[in-house]
Amino acid sequence: VKNCVNNATANYIFSGGSGVRFGAFNGNSDNVVFDIQGCTNNGDINYTEADGVTPPATGKGIQLGGIVSRYFADCVLLNCTNNGNITITTNATCNLQIGGIIGQSGVANGGYTNTGNVTITANGVGYSQIGGIHGSSKGVSNSSNSGKVSLTSLDSTDACRVGGIVGSLASGTISGCHTLKDAVISLNTNYNGGWNSLGGIVGYGSSESDTPNKIT
């Protein structure tokens, strides 16, 4: 998928199921080598839950990005832009991995720009990994975020991790990335049972390998 543009608003209303994977260009790339380059999303993404429906439970996840929900293996995602606002209202007890570009990233590609606001209002969620570019990341380069990143999680059951570029860095390197002055990174939570983390570039770092995480 190359040089494509989405201008449509996407309204995702959860009406049942184990979890959510949603992106303007790709919902899920598990076990598939997928190449997306030079694409732009201008459409807003809105996530809500239908009345009376049990939202995603503990041990499941909501993985959502302005371009793709999650990216792994040998996938290529380069030089993409999200200008759409991402707005999420959830009562889920699952983990959140939300990014302006990718919700959960297992590839260290780059060249991203996010100008859209990421606004999350949650109640009772598990681990929350929220970033202007990646929610959960294994590295990103040459990317910038000017969108506001906001998480309000009044009854979190686990730690909240919020960053201007990456919410939680699992491994790898952040290089040549910028959180611009228009961005406001904010976290409001009552959870006091563990480490809540907020950073202008990275909210939380926890290496999954013997190679140290780096910010250059």
C-alpha positions in Angstrom: 0.0 0.0 0.0 1.8 3.1 -1.2 1.0 6.8 -1.5 -2.6 6.3 -0.4 -4.8 8.8 1.5 -7.8 8.2 3.8 -10.0 11.2 4.4 -13.0 9.3 5.9 -14.0 9.5 9.5 -13.9 6.0 11.2 -16.4 5.3 14.0 -15.6 2.0 15.7 -18.4 1.0 18.1 -17.5 -2.1 20.0 -20.4 -4.5 20.2 -18.7 -7.7 21.3 -15.6 -9.8 21.0 -12.3 -10.5 22.7 -10.4 -7.3 21.8 -9.9 -4.6 19.2 -7.2 -4.1 16.5 -7.9 -1.1 14.3 -6.0 1.2 12.0 -7.0 3.5 9.1 -4.9 1.4 6.7 -4.4 -2.0 8.4 -6.1 -3.6 11.4 -3.7 -6.5 11.9 -0.5 -7.7 10.2 0.0 -11.0 12.2 1.8 -13.6 10.1 1.7 -11.4 7.0 4.6 -9.4 5.5 2.9 -6.0 4.8 4.4 -2.9 3.2 2.9 0.5 3.7 4.8 3.6 2.6 4.0 7.3 2.0 0.4 7.0 3.2 -1.6 9.7 5.0 -4.7 9.5 7.3 -6.7 12.7 7.5 -9.8 11.1 9.1 -10.7 11.2 12.7 -11.0 7.8 14.5 -13.6 7.5 17.3 -13.9 4.4 19.5 -16.9 3.8 21.8 -18.7 0.8 23.3 -22.3 0.0 22.7 -24.7 0.2 25.7 -25.0 -3.1 27.6 -22.0 -4.7 25.9 -19.2 -6.2 28.0 -16.0 -4.4 26.9 -12.7 -6.2 26.3 -11.6 -8.0 29.5 -8.4 -8.3 31.4 -5.8 -10.2 29.4 -7.1 -8.8 26.1 -6.3 -5.5 24.4 -7.4 -2.5 22.5 -4.6 -1.8 19.9 -5.3 1.2 17.8 -3.3 3.6 15.6 -3.8 6.3 13.1 -2.2 4.2 10.4 -2.1 0.6 11.7 -3.0 -1.2 15.0 0.1 -3.4 15.2 3.1 -4.2 13.1 5.6 -7.1 13.4 8.0 -9.5 11.6 9.4 -8.2 8.4 6.7 -5.6 7.8 7.7 -2.2 6.4 6.0 1.0 7.5 7.8 4.2 6.3 7.1 7.9 5.8 3.5 7.9 6.9 1.4 10.8 8.4 -1.6 10.9 10.7 -3.5 14.1 10.9 -6.7 12.6 12.3 -7.7 13.0 15.9 -8.0 9.7 17.9 -10.7 9.7 20.6 -11.4 6.7 22.8 -14.0 6.3 25.5 -13.8 2.8 27.2 -14.9 0.9 30.2 -12.6 -2.0 29.3 -10.4 -3.7 31.9 -7.9 -4.8 29.2 -4.6 -3.3 28.2 -4.5 -0.2 25.9 -1.8 0.2 23.2 -2.6 3.4 21.3 -0.4 5.5 19.1 -0.8 8.3 16.6 0.8 6.0 14.0 0.9 2.5 15.5 -0.6 1.0 18.6 1.9 -1.8 19.1 5.0 -1.8 17.0 7.6 -4.6 16.8 9.5 -3.0 13.9 12.0 -0.1 14.0 10.9 1.8 10.9 10.4 5.6 10.8 9.8 8.8 9.0 6.4 9.4 10.7 4.5 12.6 11.4 1.6 12.9 13.8 -0.4 16.1 14.2 -3.6 14.5 15.5 -4.7 14.6 19.1 -4.8 11.3 21.0 -7.5 11.6 23.7 -8.4 8.7 25.9 -11.0 8.5 28.7 -10.9 5.1 30.4 -12.3 3.4 33.5 -10.7 0.3 35.0 -8.1 -0.5 32.2 -5.0 -2.5 32.7 -1.6 -1.4 31.4 -2.0 1.7 29.2 0.8 2.4 26.7 0.0 5.7 24.9 2.2 7.6 22.5 2.1 10.3 19.9 3.8 7.9 17.4 3.8 4.4 19.0 1.9 3.2 22.0 4.3 0.2 22.6 7.5 0.3 20.6 10.7 -1.5 19.7 12.3 1.6 18.2 11.5 4.5 15.9 13.5 7.1 13.9 13.2 10.5 12.3 9.6 11.1 13.5 7.8 14.1 15.0 4.6 14.6 17.0 2.8 17.9 17.5 -0.5 16.4 18.6 -1.8 16.5 22.2 -1.6 13.1 24.0 -4.0 12.8 26.9 -5.0 9.8 29.1 -7.6 10.1 31.8 -7.8 6.8 33.6 -9.7 7.4 36.9 -9.8 3.7 38.0 -6.8 2.1 36.4 -6.0 -1.4 37.6 -2.4 -1.2 36.4 0.3 1.3 35.4 -0.2 4.1 32.9 2.7 5.0 30.5 2.4 8.0 28.3 5.0 9.7 26.0 5.1 12.3 23.3 6.7 9.8 20.9 6.5 6.4 22.6 4.4 5.4 25.6 6.5 2.3 26.4 9.8 1.4 24.8 10.2 -2.4 25.0 13.6 -2.4 23.2 15.6 -0.6 20.6 16.5 3.0 19.8 14.6 6.3 19.5 16.7 8.5 17.1 16.1 11.8 15.5 12.6 12.2 17.0 10.9 15.4 18.1 8.0 16.3 20.3 7.0 19.8 19.1 6.0 22.7 21.3 2.3 22.5 20.3 2.1 19.0 21.9 0.8 18.7 25.4 1.4 15.3 27.1 -0.9 14.7 30.1 -1.9 11.9 32.5 -4.7 12.0 35.0 -5.1 8.8 37.1 -6.1 7.7 40.6 -4.1 4.5 40.4 -1.4 4.5 43.0 -0.4 0.8 43.2 2.6 1.1 40.9 4.8 3.2 38.6 2.9 5.7 36.4 5.2 7.2 33.8 5.1 10.2 31.6 7.8 11.7 29.3 8.2 14.2 26.5 9.8 11.5 24.3 9.4 8.1 26.1 7.0 7.4 29.0 8.6 4.2 30.1 11.5 2.0 29.1 11.9 -1.7 29.9 14.4 -3.6 27.8 13.4 -7.0 26.5 16.9 -7.9 25.5 20.5 -7.5 26.7 21.0 -4.5 24.3 20.4 -1.2 26.2 17.6 1.0 25.1 18.9 4.3 23.5 17.6 7.8 22.8 19.9 9.6 20.3 
